[in-house]
Amino acid sequence: MLRILSAVVLGVVLALPAMAQEANRQKPAAPAASEIDSNKARELLRKRQAGDRLTAEEAAYLERAIAARRAGQQGRPGRAGGSDSRAIFGKDKVGFKPLTEMTGEDRYQDQDGGLYGGGQNAPPEEHRKAAEAALAKIEPLDARGQPAVDGRVVFVSISMSNATQEFSKFKEIADRDPRKSPSLTIVDCAQGGQAMAEWVAAGAQPWTVAERRITNAGVTLDQVQIAWIKLANKGPRGDLAEHGKKLEADTLAVIQNAKDRFPNLRIAYLSSRIYGGYTMGALNPEPYAYESAFPARWLIQRQMKGDKALNFEASRGEVKSPLLLWGPYLWADGVTPRAADKLVYTREDLAQDGTHPSQAGREKVAKLMLEFFANNELTRPWFAR
């Protein structure tokens, strides 16, 4: 009996390698990363993180995407496979062309190129003349908003966390720059967590905080004449027609609120986001970061066409908006250099979450902003000495 039992055990032991090989043959391999649509996977991840229920098919696709990404990360220095699914979609480029490099014939979805459309990165002649007229009205004002030789010109920012990180660094270097006018006071009113949707209500908390910061800077609301608004919303979803139109509507409300709160606001410069391909979450990944430029352009185009909701000229009726212009265009396709200035965003330019700028990223954006406001012909009249 003992000999029989030993023979059985020995047979099982000898069979184990073959059984393991058979099990490995039957276990499905993780799909290659190239077989996964990263945009689809990212949207499913965003849904799951937002608490939305996935279908069985969607959940299975997301798990395959996670498995593919982990498999691709194994063995790469400094890139652990890990269990954190938020880290699976980072890319050092996405293949989109910067809006400033698109021509009138290029298309992204149904949108052509150029900051102002038609492949043009400068405002059309009529709007440029209107901008020059608005610039001519900007002058030092006293606390009551009346012209004064020893008055102030106040420049504020309005937006969310990325904007306050970038603008506060811009203020730091601009205040030291000899090109800056001694009459100019820069106040960072952008706030963490306060994207466009959070500024929509006229009595929303961000406006109260902004007023307090302006007061603490020793100036008044009546002295605010210029604003920088960076367009973004938290957790955008859907295609450009869906999330873009919401961002456009929210920003319109923000612009009108700003004009109502700052009666002498003459010009608002609009900017879209920096590169979002390294993101580890659903706060504002690509393509949403890239696409935030189009709502900015839509608003400027609406104003150029005479939309009453964006009227800036008293002779045409009730004034509801400052004149709108593009501020610095900050997006570049990751490590792919922009044609004109060779701008790139490496992984080191973004913080650990891949969404907010690192210290290096803040300095990079701040320097871009400083050169824009110090040198652009439609900013120099109020920025420069």
Backbone torsions as a table, in degrees:
resi	resn	phi	psi	omega
1	MET	NA	-43.1	179.0
2	LEU	-61.1	-40.3	179.4
3	ARG	-65.3	-37.3	-179.6
4	ILE	-65.8	-45.6	180.0
5	LEU	-62.0	-41.9	179.0
6	SER	-62.2	-39.4	179.4
7	ALA	-63.9	-39.3	-179.8
8	VAL	-65.2	-47.1	179.5
9	VAL	-59.4	-45.6	179.7
10	LEU	-59.4	-38.9	179.7
11	GLY	-64.4	-40.0	178.9
12	VAL	-65.0	-44.9	179.7
13	VAL	-59.9	-44.7	-179.8
14	LEU	-64.7	-27.3	-176.9
15	ALA	-83.5	-15.5	-174.9
16	LEU	-56.8	-47.4	179.8
17	PRO	-58.6	-41.4	179.7
18	ALA	-65.3	-40.3	179.0
19	MET	-63.4	-40.9	179.5
20	ALA	-63.6	-42.3	179.0
21	GLN	-61.7	-41.6	-179.9
22	GLU	-64.8	-40.5	179.3
23	ALA	-63.3	-41.3	178.6
24	ASN	-64.6	-35.6	178.4
25	ARG	-66.4	-33.2	-176.5
26	GLN	-82.3	-24.5	-178.4
27	LYS	-74.7	124.9	-177.9
28	PRO	-66.8	136.4	178.6
29	ALA	-74.2	150.0	176.0
30	ALA	-64.8	138.4	179.8
31	PRO	-65.4	153.6	176.6
32	ALA	-69.4	151.0	-179.8
33	ALA	-58.4	-31.3	-178.4
34	SER	-67.5	-17.6	179.8
35	GLU	-86.1	-4.1	-175.6
36	ILE	-105.0	133.4	172.9
37	ASP	-83.1	105.7	-173.1
38	SER	-65.0	-33.0	178.2
39	ASN	-65.5	-42.0	177.8
40	LYS	-64.5	-44.5	-179.3
41	ALA	-63.2	-40.6	-179.8
42	ARG	-64.4	-41.2	179.3
43	GLU	-64.9	-39.2	177.5
44	LEU	-65.9	-39.3	178.0
45	LEU	-63.6	-42.7	178.4
46	ARG	-60.2	-42.6	179.0
47	LYS	-61.2	-44.9	-178.0
48	ARG	-65.5	-41.3	179.3
49	GLN	-67.2	-28.4	178.7
50	ALA	-80.8	-3.9	178.6
51	GLY	91.2	5.8	178.1
52	ASP	-75.7	144.3	-179.3
53	ARG	-79.6	129.4	176.0
54	LEU	-91.6	147.5	171.7
55	THR	-70.4	165.1	179.2
56	ALA	-58.9	-39.1	-179.9
57	GLU	-66.1	-42.3	179.8
58	GLU	-65.8	-43.0	180.0
59	ALA	-62.2	-41.0	179.6
60	ALA	-65.4	-39.9	179.8
61	TYR	-64.4	-42.6	179.9
62	LEU	-63.6	-41.6	179.0
63	GLU	-64.9	-36.9	176.9
64	ARG	-64.8	-39.1	179.1
65	ALA	-63.9	-43.0	179.3
66	ILE	-63.1	-44.0	179.7
67	ALA	-62.8	-40.3	179.9
68	ALA	-64.5	-41.5	-178.7
69	ARG	-67.5	-42.7	178.8
70	ARG	-62.0	-42.1	180.0
71	ALA	-61.5	-37.0	180.0
72	GLY	-72.7	-22.1	-178.5
73	GLN	-87.8	-17.7	-176.2
74	GLN	-59.7	131.8	176.1
75	GLY	86.5	-4.5	178.3
76	ARG	-85.5	131.1	-179.3
77	PRO	-57.2	130.2	175.0
78	GLY	74.2	6.1	-179.3
79	ARG	-126.9	91.0	-178.5
80	ALA	-76.8	151.3	176.4
81	GLY	-63.2	-52.2	172.3
82	GLY	60.9	175.0	179.6
83	SER	-113.2	2.2	-177.1
84	ASP	-83.9	101.7	-175.6
85	SER	-67.6	-16.0	-179.4
86	ARG	-67.0	-19.9	-173.3
87	ALA	-93.5	9.9	-167.1
88	ILE	-89.3	-11.1	-169.2
89	PHE	-110.3	10.4	-178.7
90	GLY	-64.6	136.8	178.0
91	LYS	-135.8	142.8	179.2
92	ASP	-86.4	-1.6	170.2
93	LYS	-167.1	155.3	-178.2
94	VAL	-121.8	-9.3	175.0
95	GLY	90.8	5.5	177.0
96	PHE	-83.1	151.0	177.4
97	LYS	-93.4	130.5	177.4
98	PRO	-53.0	143.6	-177.5
99	LEU	-57.0	-33.0	-179.4
100	THR	-70.6	-15.3	-179.1
101	GLU	-105.2	-7.0	177.4
102	MET	-78.9	140.4	177.9
103	THR	-90.9	179.2	176.3
104	GLY	-67.8	-19.6	179.9
105	GLU	-91.8	-23.7	178.1
106	ASP	-63.9	155.3	177.9
107	ARG	-138.2	135.4	164.9
108	TYR	-119.0	111.5	-166.7
109	GLN	54.5	-120.7	179.3
110	ASP	-106.0	17.1	-176.8
111	GLN	-100.0	136.9	176.3
112	ASP	-88.8	-172.7	-172.9
113	GLY	-98.3	178.1	178.3
114	GLY	88.8	142.4	-179.6
115	LEU	-60.3	-36.2	-178.2
116	TYR	-104.9	6.7	179.7
117	GLY	92.4	159.8	179.0
118	GLY	65.1	21.8	-179.1
119	GLY	78.0	7.9	-175.6
120	GLN	-98.7	132.1	179.2
121	ASN	-103.9	4.0	174.8
122	ALA	-120.0	149.2	-178.9
123	PRO	-64.9	147.6	175.7
124	PRO	-58.5	161.0	-172.4
125	GLU	-53.1	-46.0	-177.0
126	GLU	-63.6	-42.2	-178.7
127	HIS	-72.6	-33.2	176.8
128	ARG	-63.1	-42.2	178.5
129	LYS	-64.7	-38.4	177.0
130	ALA	-64.3	-37.8	178.6
131	ALA	-65.8	-40.8	178.9
132	GLU	-63.9	-36.6	177.5
133	ALA	-66.7	-39.8	177.9
134	ALA	-66.6	-40.4	178.7
135	LEU	-61.3	-37.0	-178.5
136	ALA	-65.6	-21.7	-179.2
137	LYS	-87.6	-10.5	-179.6
138	ILE	-81.1	121.0	-179.4
139	GLU	-152.2	161.4	178.2
140	PRO	-58.3	133.0	-179.4
141	LEU	-122.1	151.3	174.7
142	ASP	-82.7	-177.0	-174.6
143	ALA	-60.1	-25.2	-179.9
144	ARG	-92.3	2.2	178.8
145	GLY	87.3	17.1	178.9
146	GLN	-100.6	145.8	179.4
147	PRO	-55.7	135.8	-179.6
148	ALA	-153.9	136.9	-177.5
149	VAL	-61.4	-33.9	-179.0
150	ASP	-101.0	20.1	-178.6
151	GLY	-79.8	-172.0	-176.6
152	ARG	-125.6	150.9	167.2
153	VAL	-111.2	120.1	-174.6
154	VAL	-108.2	132.3	-178.2
155	PHE	-118.7	119.7	-176.4
156	VAL	-118.8	159.5	172.0
157	SER	-110.0	147.8	178.0
158	ILE	-136.1	115.3	176.0
159	SER	170.4	-149.0	-168.5
160	MET	-111.2	-160.0	-171.9
161	SER	-59.6	-48.8	178.6
162	ASN	-55.7	-41.4	-176.5
163	ALA	-66.6	-42.9	-179.8
164	THR	-68.4	-33.7	177.0
165	GLN	-65.9	-40.0	-179.1
166	GLU	-76.7	-44.2	-174.9
167	PHE	-71.1	-35.9	178.6
168	SER	-64.3	-37.3	175.8
169	LYS	-69.5	-39.1	175.6
170	PHE	-59.3	-45.9	179.3
171	LYS	-59.4	-41.6	-178.5
172	GLU	-59.3	-46.9	-177.5
173	ILE	-81.1	-29.7	179.5
174	ALA	-69.3	-37.8	-179.5
175	ASP	-65.0	-22.3	178.0
176	ARG	-92.9	-11.5	-172.4
177	ASP	-79.3	128.4	-177.8
178	PRO	-65.5	-14.9	179.7
179	ARG	-77.1	-20.2	-175.0
180	LYS	-71.2	137.5	178.6
181	SER	-65.4	137.5	177.4
182	PRO	-67.2	-14.9	178.9
183	SER	-87.1	-7.2	-173.4
184	LEU	-90.8	127.2	173.5
185	THR	-112.6	123.2	-179.5
186	ILE	-102.6	126.5	-178.7
187	VAL	-127.5	122.0	178.3
188	ASP	-83.1	108.3	178.6
189	CYS	-105.3	-3.5	176.3
190	ALA	-67.8	151.3	-171.8
191	GLN	-142.6	143.9	178.1
192	GLY	-58.1	133.8	178.0
193	GLY	77.8	0.2	-175.2
194	GLN	-110.3	79.4	177.8
195	ALA	-79.6	-174.6	-174.1
196	MET	-54.8	-43.2	-176.7
197	ALA	-59.6	-31.0	-177.8
198	GLU	-78.1	-13.2	178.8
199	TRP	-99.6	-0.9	-172.0
200	VAL	-64.2	-45.3	-179.5
201	ALA	-70.1	134.1	-176.9
202	ALA	-60.6	-29.1	-179.1
203	GLY	-103.3	18.8	-176.1
204	ALA	-64.5	153.4	-177.7
205	GLN	-54.5	-39.5	179.7
206	PRO	-55.7	-33.4	179.4
207	TRP	-69.0	-37.9	177.4
208	THR	-63.2	-43.5	178.6
209	VAL	-64.3	-42.2	179.6
210	ALA	-60.1	-44.3	179.4
211	GLU	-61.1	-41.0	-179.8
212	ARG	-63.9	-40.3	179.5
213	ARG	-66.1	-37.9	178.9
214	ILE	-65.0	-44.9	178.2
215	THR	-62.1	-43.7	-180.0
216	ASN	-63.9	-23.5	178.6
217	ALA	-82.3	-0.7	177.0
218	GLY	82.3	19.0	178.6
219	VAL	-127.6	179.5	-175.8
220	THR	-124.3	167.6	178.2
221	LEU	-62.8	-32.4	-178.9
222	ASP	-70.1	-14.7	179.8
223	GLN	-94.1	-5.6	178.6
224	VAL	-74.8	119.9	-178.1
225	GLN	-125.2	-13.8	-178.7
226	ILE	-136.1	142.5	176.3
227	ALA	-135.5	148.5	170.3
228	TRP	-114.3	123.9	-177.6
229	ILE	-121.1	121.3	178.4
230	LYS	-102.5	120.5	-172.7
231	LEU	-81.2	126.9	175.3
232	ALA	-170.4	148.9	168.4
233	ASN	-129.5	155.0	-178.0
234	LYS	-82.1	135.8	175.2
235	GLY	56.8	48.9	178.9
236	PRO	-60.9	154.4	-179.7
237	ARG	-144.3	158.0	179.4
238	GLY	84.1	-172.6	-178.9
239	ASP	-86.7	-176.9	-176.4
240	LEU	-59.4	-37.8	-179.1
241	ALA	-63.5	-29.4	-178.6
242	GLU	-88.0	-63.6	-175.0
243	HIS	-72.0	-30.4	-179.7
244	GLY	-66.6	-41.4	180.0
245	LYS	-67.9	-34.4	176.2
246	LYS	-66.6	-44.0	178.9
247	LEU	-62.9	-39.1	177.8
248	GLU	-62.6	-46.9	-178.8
249	ALA	-65.1	-41.9	179.0
250	ASP	-64.0	-42.2	-178.3
251	THR	-68.2	-35.4	175.9
252	LEU	-58.3	-45.1	178.7
253	ALA	-62.7	-39.5	178.9
254	VAL	-63.4	-43.8	179.8
255	ILE	-61.6	-45.6	-179.8
256	GLN	-66.3	-39.2	175.8
257	ASN	-61.4	-42.1	-179.0
258	ALA	-62.4	-43.6	179.8
259	LYS	-65.4	-36.6	179.3
260	ASP	-68.9	-38.1	-177.1
261	ARG	-80.5	-33.1	-179.6
262	PHE	-116.3	86.4	-171.8
263	PRO	-58.9	-25.2	-179.4
264	ASN	-99.2	15.4	177.8
265	LEU	-66.4	118.5	-175.4
266	ARG	-98.9	-42.6	-173.6
267	ILE	-137.4	138.4	170.6
268	ALA	-119.7	126.8	177.4
269	TYR	-98.6	127.7	-176.4
270	LEU	-103.5	141.7	174.4
271	SER	-136.6	153.8	174.2
272	SER	-104.0	-174.4	-171.5
273	ARG	-77.9	166.4	169.5
274	ILE	-81.0	-180.0	-178.4
275	TYR	-58.9	135.0	-177.5
276	GLY	-118.3	16.9	-174.7
277	GLY	-75.4	-14.4	-179.1
278	TYR	-91.9	1.6	-171.1
279	THR	-58.6	147.4	178.4
280	MET	-105.0	8.9	-177.2
281	GLY	-153.7	-167.0	-174.5
282	ALA	-102.6	12.0	-176.0
283	LEU	-61.3	-47.7	176.5
284	ASN	-168.1	69.2	-178.9
285	PRO	-80.6	179.7	168.7
286	GLU	-76.0	148.0	6.5
287	PRO	-86.6	3.9	-174.4
288	TYR	-63.2	-39.5	179.1
289	ALA	-60.0	-46.2	178.7
290	TYR	-62.5	-44.4	-173.5
291	GLU	-72.7	-12.4	179.1
292	SER	-65.4	-12.5	176.9
293	ALA	-71.2	-31.2	-174.0
294	PHE	-70.0	-42.4	174.3
295	PRO	-60.0	-35.4	176.0
296	ALA	-60.5	-45.8	-179.4
297	ARG	-67.3	-39.4	179.2
298	TRP	-58.7	-42.8	-179.4
299	LEU	-64.2	-44.0	178.7
300	ILE	-63.8	-41.5	179.1
301	GLN	-65.2	-38.3	177.4
302	ARG	-62.3	-41.7	179.0
303	GLN	-64.9	-41.2	179.8
304	MET	-64.3	-26.3	178.9
305	LYS	-87.5	0.6	175.6
306	GLY	91.2	21.4	178.5
307	ASP	-59.2	123.8	-176.8
308	LYS	-64.0	-27.2	179.3
309	ALA	-67.1	-16.3	-179.3
310	LEU	-121.9	24.4	-178.1
311	ASN	-66.6	131.2	-179.5
312	PHE	-118.0	-0.1	-173.2
313	GLU	-116.5	117.8	-175.7
314	ALA	-59.4	-30.3	-179.0
315	SER	-68.8	-12.8	-178.7
316	ARG	-104.8	5.8	179.6
317	GLY	125.9	-162.2	-177.2
318	GLU	-63.2	130.0	179.7
319	VAL	-82.6	121.0	-177.3
320	LYS	-120.4	-3.3	-172.6
321	SER	-153.7	152.2	165.7
322	PRO	-74.8	169.1	172.1
323	LEU	-69.0	139.8	-176.9
324	LEU	-106.4	134.9	174.5
325	LEU	-138.2	160.7	171.3
326	TRP	-72.8	135.8	167.5
327	GLY	-89.4	-157.3	178.3
328	PRO	-65.7	134.4	175.2
329	TYR	-88.2	116.0	-166.1
330	LEU	-101.8	-7.8	-173.3
331	TRP	-83.2	138.5	168.9
332	ALA	-140.8	155.5	-174.7
333	ASP	-81.8	71.6	176.5
334	GLY	57.2	-122.5	-176.0
335	VAL	-85.1	1.6	176.1
336	THR	-83.8	116.4	-175.2
337	PRO	-65.1	139.8	171.2
338	ARG	-67.7	148.9	-174.5
339	ALA	-64.2	-44.8	-171.4
340	ALA	-76.8	-45.8	-172.3
341	ASP	-121.3	4.2	177.4
342	LYS	63.1	21.6	179.0
343	LEU	-62.1	133.0	173.5
344	VAL	-135.5	161.0	171.0
345	TYR	-124.3	111.6	175.9
346	THR	-89.6	170.6	179.8
347	ARG	-60.7	-29.7	-179.1
348	GLU	-70.6	-15.4	178.4
349	ASP	-81.3	-8.2	179.8
350	LEU	-115.8	149.0	178.5
351	ALA	-70.3	-176.9	-175.4
352	GLN	-58.2	-34.1	-178.5
353	ASP	-77.7	-7.4	178.2
354	GLY	74.9	1.1	-177.7
355	THR	-109.3	-46.5	-179.4
356	HIS	-88.7	148.9	179.8
357	PRO	-70.6	143.7	171.1
358	SER	-75.5	-178.9	176.4
359	GLN	-59.4	-41.7	178.2
360	ALA	-63.8	-40.3	179.2
361	GLY	-65.7	-40.6	178.5
362	ARG	-61.6	-43.6	179.9
363	GLU	-65.4	-37.7	179.4
364	LYS	-63.6	-47.7	-179.5
365	VAL	-66.7	-41.8	-179.2
366	ALA	-59.4	-40.4	179.4
367	LYS	-68.1	-37.7	175.4
368	LEU	-60.3	-44.4	-179.1
369	MET	-65.1	-43.3	-178.9
370	LEU	-60.8	-46.3	-179.4
371	GLU	-65.4	-34.9	178.0
372	PHE	-64.9	-54.0	-174.7
373	PHE	-70.4	-28.1	-179.9
374	ALA	-78.9	-24.4	-170.2
375	ASN	-118.0	-20.1	-176.7
376	ASN	-68.9	139.2	-176.9
377	GLU	-66.3	-19.7	179.5
378	LEU	-101.9	17.9	172.8
379	THR	-132.5	-28.8	-176.2
380	ARG	-54.7	-39.9	-176.0
381	PRO	-55.1	-31.4	178.6
382	TRP	-104.3	-24.3	-177.3
383	PHE	-82.9	-42.7	-169.9
384	ALA	-85.2	159.9	176.0
385	ARG	-60.8	NA	NA
